Amino acid sequence: MAKFLEPHRLRIEMRSLFEEAEDFLLIVSPFIKLDYELKRILQSRKTDSNLRIILLFGKNDNNLGKSLSSGDLSFFQQFENIEIYYHPDLHAKYYANDFKSIITSLNLHTYSIANNIEVGVMFERKRSILGNGDNREDDKSFNYFMDLIPTTEELFIKTTSTKSSFFGLFKTKEKSRIEFDNTNIIHRNDGSIKLKQHSQPMGFCIRSGVSIPFDLNRPFSIVSYNSWSQYGNEDYPEKFCHFSGEKSNGQTSYAKPVLYHHYKKAIALHNSIFK
């Protein structure tokens, strides 16, 4: 059920959203400067390998440090499962955890939180956002931002992988590792961030067919990955070829994301990107 949040209530619900996140936290804000309380809440989850954080910020393409300081970037990089993305045109503000989401005018910035008149609308649901929430408008907003991610600049990804044993009956978490790092922090007085220049070829989500960065280890869009990860069956038949985008009629899967006749080309492309 949607609830209008006036400024005082908005601040309370924002902190509650961060505090109540169990497995998932999505942060969309052009400007980010964590205040003491939010930093304290997040600090307690740094070593929580079950919590996945997706952070999308924007603006100031000539000096990203004005949108996300080197200090806050370093803070987020310490989490076990963290994805950081950048979009120069981002102006929207949206926050979501497993059980609720807030569309608001509020930047995740200490000045905005303490001084500005900001309002928002909160959606609550009975089921987890990763399990298809029961509010249609809430699903639309969540899916919009998740589908926006593949169009952004990928800056930093660190994940905790799982290892299956005894035919998938048992899963154990392994140590987190940095999967992708496209940040090069320049220690200047302005704390600016310089991006490494890169261009990654595009592939296709093997479940939805939407265009995503080509990576044999990440053949799902984020929305499709959330659906697939509920069971994590690496051999579950999917609909499309990650390399060509053509229909696969169930011949592709997470374990085999490319049709056989594209296999050699796909391996060569993958190796050229991730050498």
Secondary structure in CASP SS format (residue, H / E / C, confidence):
PFRMAT SS
TARGET T0000
AUTHOR 0000-0000-0000
METHOD secondary structure of the structure
MODEL  1
M C 1.00
A E 1.00
K E 1.00
F E 1.00
L E 1.00
E C 1.00
P H 1.00
H H 1.00
R H 1.00
L H 1.00
R H 1.00
I H 1.00
E H 1.00
M H 1.00
R H 1.00
S H 1.00
L H 1.00
F H 1.00
E H 1.00
E H 1.00
A C 1.00
E C 1.00
D C 1.00
F E 1.00
L E 1.00
L E 1.00
I E 1.00
V E 1.00
S C 1.00
P C 1.00
F C 1.00
I E 1.00
K E 1.00
L C 1.00
D C 1.00
Y H 1.00
E H 1.00
L H 1.00
K H 1.00
R H 1.00
I H 1.00
L H 1.00
Q H 1.00
S C 1.00
R C 1.00
K C 1.00
T C 1.00
D C 1.00
S C 1.00
N C 1.00
L C 1.00
R E 1.00
I E 1.00
I E 1.00
L E 1.00
L E 1.00
F E 1.00
G E 1.00
K C 1.00
N C 1.00
D C 1.00
N C 1.00
N C 1.00
L H 1.00
G H 1.00
K H 1.00
S C 1.00
L E 1.00
S C 1.00
S H 1.00
G H 1.00
D H 1.00
L H 1.00
S H 1.00
F H 1.00
F H 1.00
Q H 1.00
Q C 1.00
F C 1.00
E C 1.00
N C 1.00
I E 1.00
E E 1.00
I E 1.00
Y E 1.00
Y E 1.00
H E 1.00
P C 1.00
D C 1.00
L C 1.00
H C 1.00
A C 1.00
K E 1.00
Y E 1.00
Y E 1.00
A E 1.00
N E 1.00
D C 1.00
F C 1.00
K E 1.00
S E 1.00
I E 1.00
I E 1.00
T E 1.00
S C 1.00
L C 1.00
N C 1.00
L E 1.00
H E 1.00
T H 1.00
Y H 1.00
S H 1.00
I H 1.00
A H 1.00
N H 1.00
N C 1.00
I C 1.00
E C 1.00
V C 1.00
G E 1.00
V E 1.00
M E 1.00
F E 1.00
E E 1.00
R C 1.00
K C 1.00
R C 1.00
S C 1.00
I H 1.00
L H 1.00
G H 1.00
N C 1.00
G C 1.00
D C 1.00
N C 1.00
R H 1.00
E H 1.00
D H 1.00
D H 1.00
K H 1.00
S H 1.00
F H 1.00
N H 1.00
Y H 1.00
F H 1.00
M H 1.00
D H 1.00
L H 1.00
I H 1.00
P H 1.00
T H 1.00
T C 1.00
E E 1.00
E E 1.00
L E 1.00
F E 1.00
I E 1.00
K E 1.00
T E 1.00
T C 1.00
S C 1.00
T E 1.00
K E 1.00
S E 1.00
S E 1.00
F C 1.00
F C 1.00
G C 1.00
L C 1.00
F E 1.00
K E 1.00
T E 1.00
K E 1.00
E C 1.00
K C 1.00
S C 1.00
R E 1.00
I E 1.00
E E 1.00
F E 1.00
D E 1.00
N C 1.00
T E 1.00
N E 1.00
I E 1.00
I C 1.00
H C 1.00
R C 1.00
N C 1.00
D C 1.00
G C 1.00
S C 1.00
I E 1.00
K E 1.00
L E 1.00
K C 1.00
Q C 1.00
H C 1.00
S C 1.00
Q C 1.00
P C 1.00
M E 1.00
G E 1.00
F E 1.00
C C 1.00
I C 1.00
R C 1.00
S C 1.00
G C 1.00
V C 1.00
S E 1.00
I E 1.00
P E 1.00
F C 1.00
D C 1.00
L C 1.00
N C 1.00
R C 1.00
P C 1.00
F C 1.00
S C 1.00
I H 1.00
V H 1.00
S H 1.00
Y H 1.00
N H 1.00
S H 1.00
W H 1.00
S C 1.00
Q C 1.00
Y C 1.00
G C 1.00
N C 1.00
E C 1.00
D C 1.00
Y C 1.00
P C 1.00
E E 1.00
K E 1.00
F E 1.00
C C 1.00
H C 1.00
F C 1.00
S C 1.00
G C 1.00
E C 1.00
K E 1.00
S E 1.00
N E 1.00
G E 1.00
Q E 1.00
T E 1.00
S C 1.00
Y C 1.00
A C 1.00
K C 1.00
P C 1.00
V C 1.00
L C 1.00
Y H 1.00
H H 1.00
H H 1.00
Y H 1.00
K H 1.00
K H 1.00
A H 1.00
I H 1.00
A H 1.00
L H 1.00
H H 1.00
N H 1.00
S H 1.00
I H 1.00
F C 1.00
K C 1.00
END
